[in-house]
Amino acid sequence: MESCREIVAFAEQTYGTVDIVVPVAAAFFARAFVDIKESEYDHIVDVDQKGQYFLVQAAARSMIRGKKGGKVVTVASVAYRGEDMPKLAMMTAYNTAKAGVVGMTRGIAKELKQYGINVNCIAPGLVYTKIMDRYSERDIRGFERKIPAGRGGTVDDIVPMIQFLADKKKSSFIVGQTIFIDGGQSIDGVIDCMLEDEI
């Protein structure tokens, strides 16, 4: 993907070789499995999985050229496990893309370790982003009651883990892992209870 190569080229021209990459772009919408169009599926997979794949590839090439190693933190979601929240069902394309990110992370972690490039993944749960604007205050409070932490996440909950995984020394012994940042949302049984609610 040309745009991924352009991003890395800009980083190289501005800062030198790439040391860290965290691809965070995402696309999402709910659509029944039997109704989704191929173009809609392609859009979600292109942004959520393929985009990450080729941005990491371009960054890894820069890291290899630089011969200084590097850090990769991919971004999946608790949705990769195929679990949906009430009113956020019909997410099979999104679930598929995010599962692809987890599989990709494990594969490239094995391949890139020989170059001193460390690859891991984060899987956030419910995070307060613009996507939540489509839900009422009542819906959001309902989501929050089902999360053991009692609330959704914020950028401030996510960033420290990214910083830790991007640190050259602190996380050097963590390789190919997917780390949940979800307030306990993914604890066994929690999602099942949520799915019993009215959709």
C-alpha positions in Angstrom: 0.0 0.0 0.0 1.6 3.2 -1.2 0.3 5.4 1.6 2.1 3.2 4.2 5.4 3.5 2.3 4.8 7.3 2.1 4.3 7.5 5.9 7.6 5.7 6.5 9.4 7.7 3.9 8.3 10.9 5.6 9.4 9.6 9.0 12.8 8.7 7.6 13.3 12.1 5.9 12.2 13.9 9.1 13.8 11.8 11.8 16.0 9.2 10.2 15.2 5.5 10.4 12.1 4.3 12.1 12.5 3.0 15.7 8.8 2.5 16.8 5.6 1.9 14.9 2.1 1.8 16.4 -0.6 1.5 13.6 -3.9 2.7 15.2 -6.2 3.4 12.3 -9.5 1.6 12.5 -12.9 1.3 10.8 -16.1 -0.1 12.2 -19.8 -0.4 11.5 -22.3 -3.0 12.5 -23.8 -5.1 9.7 -25.4 -8.5 9.7 -23.2 -11.3 8.4 -25.8 -12.3 5.8 -26.2 -8.7 4.6 -22.7 -7.3 4.5 -21.5 -6.3 1.0 -18.1 -7.3 -0.3 -17.1 -3.6 -0.6 -18.0 -3.0 3.1 -16.1 -6.1 4.2 -13.1 -5.0 2.2 -13.1 -1.5 3.7 -13.0 -2.9 7.3 -10.4 -5.5 6.6 -8.3 -3.0 4.5 -8.2 -0.4 7.3 -8.1 -2.7 10.4 -5.8 -5.5 9.3 -4.3 -4.9 5.9 -3.3 -1.3 6.6 -1.5 -2.4 9.8 0.2 -5.3 7.9 1.7 -3.0 5.3 2.5 -0.1 7.6 4.5 -2.5 9.9 6.2 -4.0 6.8 7.3 -0.6 5.6 8.5 0.4 9.1 10.3 -3.0 9.6 12.2 -2.5 6.4 13.4 0.9 7.7 14.3 -0.7 11.0 16.3 -3.4 9.3 18.1 -0.9 7.2 18.9 1.1 10.3 20.4 -1.9 12.0 19.3 -0.6 15.5 16.3 -2.9 16.0 12.9 -1.4 16.9 9.5 -1.8 18.5 6.2 -2.7 16.9 2.9 -2.4 18.8 -0.1 -3.5 16.8 -3.7 -2.7 17.8 -6.4 -5.4 17.9 -9.5 -5.4 20.1 -11.2 -7.7 22.6 -13.6 -8.2 19.7 -11.0 -10.5 18.0 -12.3 -13.2 20.3 -15.7 -13.0 18.5 -17.4 -11.5 21.5 -19.7 -8.5 21.0 -21.4 -6.1 23.3 -25.1 -5.4 23.4 -26.0 -3.0 20.6 -22.6 -3.6 19.1 -23.5 -7.0 17.6 -23.2 -7.8 13.9 -19.5 -7.2 14.0 -18.1 -10.3 12.2 -16.1 -8.4 9.6 -14.5 -6.3 12.4 -13.9 -9.4 14.6 -12.3 -11.1 11.6 -10.0 -8.1 10.9 -8.9 -7.8 14.5 -8.3 -11.6 14.8 -6.1 -11.2 11.7 -4.1 -8.6 13.6 -3.5 -11.0 16.5 -2.4 -13.8 14.1 -0.2 -11.3 12.1 1.4 -10.1 15.3 2.5 -13.6 16.3 3.8 -14.4 12.9 5.8 -11.2 12.4 7.1 -11.4 15.9 8.9 -14.6 15.0 10.2 -13.3 11.7 11.4 -9.9 13.0 13.1 -10.9 16.2 16.2 -11.9 14.3 16.6 -8.2 13.4 16.2 -7.0 17.0 12.6 -5.9 16.3 10.2 -6.7 19.1 6.5 -7.1 18.2 3.5 -7.2 20.5 -0.2 -6.3 20.4 -2.7 -4.5 22.6 -6.4 -5.4 22.6 -8.5 -2.6 24.1 -12.0 -3.1 25.2 -14.7 -0.4 25.3 -12.9 3.0 24.9 -14.5 6.4 24.8 -14.0 7.5 21.2 -16.2 9.3 18.6 -17.8 5.9 17.7 -19.6 6.1 21.1 -21.4 9.3 20.0 -23.9 7.1 18.2 -25.1 5.6 21.5 -27.3 7.3 24.1 -26.1 8.1 27.6 -28.4 5.3 28.9 -26.8 2.8 26.5 -23.3 3.8 27.6 -24.2 3.5 31.3 -25.5 0.0 30.5 -22.2 -1.0 28.9 -20.2 0.4 31.8 -22.3 -1.6 34.4 -21.1 -4.8 32.8 -17.4 -4.0 32.9 -15.7 -5.0 36.2 -13.8 -1.7 36.3 -17.2 0.1 36.2 -16.3 2.3 33.2 -14.9 2.3 29.7 -11.3 3.2 28.9 -9.7 6.4 27.9 -6.6 7.3 25.9 -4.8 7.7 29.3 -5.6 4.0 30.0 -4.2 2.8 26.7 -1.1 5.0 26.2 1.0 3.7 29.2 0.9 0.1 27.9 2.0 1.3 24.4 4.8 3.3 26.0 5.9 0.2 28.0 5.8 -2.1 25.0 7.7 0.5 22.9 10.5 0.9 25.6 13.7 -0.8 24.3 14.6 -2.3 27.6 11.5 -2.6 29.8 9.6 -5.0 27.5 12.4 -6.7 25.7 11.4 -10.1 27.1 7.8 -9.8 26.0 7.5 -11.1 22.4 4.4 -11.8 20.2 1.9 -11.3 23.0 -1.6 -9.8 22.9 -2.3 -7.7 26.1 -5.8 -6.9 27.1 -6.6 -3.3 28.2 -10.3 -3.6 28.9 -11.2 -3.1 32.6 -11.9 -6.8 33.0 -14.3 -6.8 30.0 -12.8 -10.0 28.6 -13.0 -12.0 31.9 -14.8 -15.3 31.1 -18.5 -14.9 31.7 -18.6 -11.1 31.5 -19.4 -11.0 27.8 -21.8 -13.8 28.1 -23.8 -11.8 30.7 -23.7 -8.8 28.5 -25.1 -10.7 25.6 -28.2 -11.6 27.6 -29.3 -8.0 27.6 -31.7 -6.6 25.0 -30.0 -5.8 21.8 
